[in-house]
């Protein structure tokens, strides 16, 4: 495969906007998003460079999905701004938003190949038919995520891990430079999670920037360059050692988190224990 990656579950834009030389791939300044009178995210600021891989951690209702949708340009902020390569997110096709699996209609009669080909719409335009080189490129993207043998399978017949890999292939087909993965590990067994981590390493090698929301603190600490601790406001952003302090974790999780000292270190019990998750050592 050539170049970097690009797509989402719906195409964010339909034209390509060049990036400003020297600008961060993602810059978020004083971002506030409201639902009525409720602040879903409040005064968040950070920036990412090309190739960064960041885990976004926080309890249910912390604003992780809202943050991703605002970055993708799906939600309009009440205050602040998002810039992709120095420009507003609207119109970019370099952003891939991969939503939670629960937001998808898996009974819709389309194949894996159909879904991944949708990632080419931003490049082709809505009325142009895919060319042979587009079909070849899509098959290359499927091969990267080891889904090429399942190209003709109906999406409803896929496992949870296969569904997530299909959407990552769609992002590759879009040639996304920034991928926003919302709970991509949810409903995936251990082999499927390991396969997704292999793909994330491939994306890193291609200099694709990735934000992944997760409930697993241990996974975030051990697998990602940096972590973002969020509960409507930005509580911490940096290395796991800097961010996962007792004070910050208690601020983020409140009564849903317990720190238990053990001979092997501090055991962190968080709200994921109530969602089929578990404990993690910090």
N, C-alpha and C positions, 0 to 999 in steps of 0.2 A: 504493500500500500504506500501511496505517496503521502505527503502533507500531514497536517494535524487533523483532529477529528471535529464534527458538528451536528446535533438534532435534539428533539424532545418528543413528548407524547402528543403534543400538537405543535405545529410549526409556529414559532414565535414571530418570525418575520418573513418577508417575501422578497427582500432585496439585500444586497451586501453593502455594508457601510465600512469604509476603511478605518483603521485604528490610528490614533494620533501617536506619532513616534515618541517613545519614551514613557507613555502613559501606562499605568497599571492595567492589567486585563480587567480587573474589577475594582471599583472604588465606591464605597458606600459612606455617605456623609449625613449624619444627624437624621437617619431614616426613621420616620414614624408612620405607622399604618393603623388606621382606626376602623372599627366596625361599630357604627353609631357613636356612642360615647366611650366605648371600650378601646383602650390602646392595646392592639395585638402585639406590636413591637414599638419600642419607645426610644428614640434618640440613639440609634445604633450607628456607629462609625467604625470602618475598618477598610483595608484594601488588600488585594491579592495580586501576586505576580504570576507570570506564565509558569505553569508546571506545578504550582502549589497544590497540595492535597490536604484538605481540612475536614475534620469531623465536627459536626454541629451537634452538641449535646444539650439536653434539657428535658424536663418532665413533659407529660402531655399538656397541651395548651400553652406551651412556652413561646410559640410563635415561629417555630422552625419552618413549617410549610408556608406561612404568611411571608416570611423573609424570602424564601425561594421564589414565590410568585411575584413579589415586588421587584426582585432582581431581574426576573424574566420579562418584566413589563406587563404582566397579567393584571396586577393590582396597582392602582395609582396611590402613591404615598400622600398622607395628609401634610407631611412636612419632610424636608430633606430631599436628597437626590441619589440616584444610582447612575454610575457611568461605566460603560463597557468600552474599554480602549479609548477613554476620553470623551465618549459621546453618550447620549441618552440611550436606554436599552431598546426603545421602540424602533422596529425596522431591522434590527440585527438578526442574522441567521446563524451567528456564531454561538448562540446560547441554546443549550439543550436542557429543557426541564423535564425530568423523568419523575412523574408523580407517584404517589402510593398506589399499589396494585388495586386497592379497594375502589379507586376512582375510575376503573376501566370496565367496560362492558365486555366480558370475556365470551359472551354468546354471539357476538357480532361475527358474521361468516366471512372472515378474511384469513389468509394464510400468513405465515411468518414472513415470507418474501414480500407480500403485499404491504405489511406494516413497515418493514425496513425500507422499502422503496419510497414510502411516504416521506422519508427523510430527504429525498432528492427534490421535493416540490419547490423548496426555497431556491434551489439552483435552476430548476427547469422552468418554473412558472406553472400555474394551475392548468393551462390549456395545452401544454406540450407533452407529447408522449415520451416515455423513457427511450433513450437510444441504447444500442448494444453496449456502449461503454458505461452507461449508467447501470445496466443490469450486471455487467461484469464487476463494477465497483461495489455494488450491493452484495454480490456473492463473496467478494474479498472481505467485506465488513462482517458477514456472517461467519467466515472462516476464522477471523480474529477472535470471535467469542465462541468458537467451536459449535456453531449452530447450523452450518451449511448442510448437514444431513437432514435437518428438519425444515428446510426451506419451504416445502409444500404442505406442511402440517397446519391444520386449523389451530388458531391461537388458544381456543378453549381446551385443547388436548395437551397443553404444555404444563409442566410442573411450575411451581413458584419460581425456582431458580432459573428455569429456561425462559420464563416470561421476562424476568429482569434482564437476562442476557440479550434477549431479542430487542428490548428497548435501548440497551447500550449500543447494539449494532445499528439501530436506527439513528442514534446520535452520531456514530461514526459515519454513516451514510450522509448525514447532513454536514459533515466536516466541522463539527462543533469544536470550538476552542475553550469553551467554558461549559461544564456539565454540572447540573444541579440534581442530585440523586436523593429523593425523599424516601427514607426508610427502605433503601434498596435491599437490605439484608433481611427484612421481615419475611417470615414464612419460608425462609430458605434453610435447608438442612446444612450440616457442617461441610460436606463435599461441595455443595452449591456455593456456600460462602467463600470457600477457598478458591473456587473457580473465579468468582467475582474479584477477589483480591489479586488473582493473577492478571485479570483484565485491567485492574487499576494500575498495576505496575506497567503494563503495556501502554496505558494512557500517559503515565508519567514519562516513559521513554519518548513519547511523541510530544511532550511538553504541553499536554492538555491540562487545564486547571480544573480541579474537581472539588465540589462541596458535597459532603455526604451526611445526611442526618441519621442519627442512630441513638438507641437507648443504652448501648453497651459501653460502659466507661472503660473497661479493660481493653476492648477492641479499639476504641478511640485512642487510648494511650499507646498501644503497642504497634498500631498499623498506620498511623497518620503522622504527617510532618508536624502539624499543629492542631490544636483543638479550640473550639469556640463554645463557651459555656453560656447558655442563653436561658433566661426566663423573662420574656418580654423586653427586658433590657439586657445589654451585653455585660455579663458578670466577669468574664475573663476571656482573653484571646492570646494564645502563645503555646509554648510547649506544655505537655501534660504535667510536668513537674511544677511549672509556674502556675497553672490554672487549677489543677485538682488539689487545692488545699482544703482543709476541713472547713474553714470560714466560708470560702466561696461555694463549696458543695452544699453546705447547710443553707446558704442564701438562695441557691438555685432550687433545691429540693424540699427545704423546710421539713415538715413532719414525715415526708415520704422517704427520708434517707436516714440511715443509721451508720455510724462508724464504729467498728468493733476491732479493738486491738488484739492481735493474735501473735504467736511466736514467729509466723512467717510474714508479718507486716499488718497493715490496716485493711480490714475487710469492709468493703463498701456495699451496703444493701440499699438498692434504690427502687423506684416505682416500677422498673421493668420486671421485678419479681412478681408483680401482679398481672403481667401480660405474657407470661411464659418465658420471661428472661431469667436472669440469675444474679449471682454475686460476682464481684470482681475485686481483685487485689490491687491496692494502690500503693 
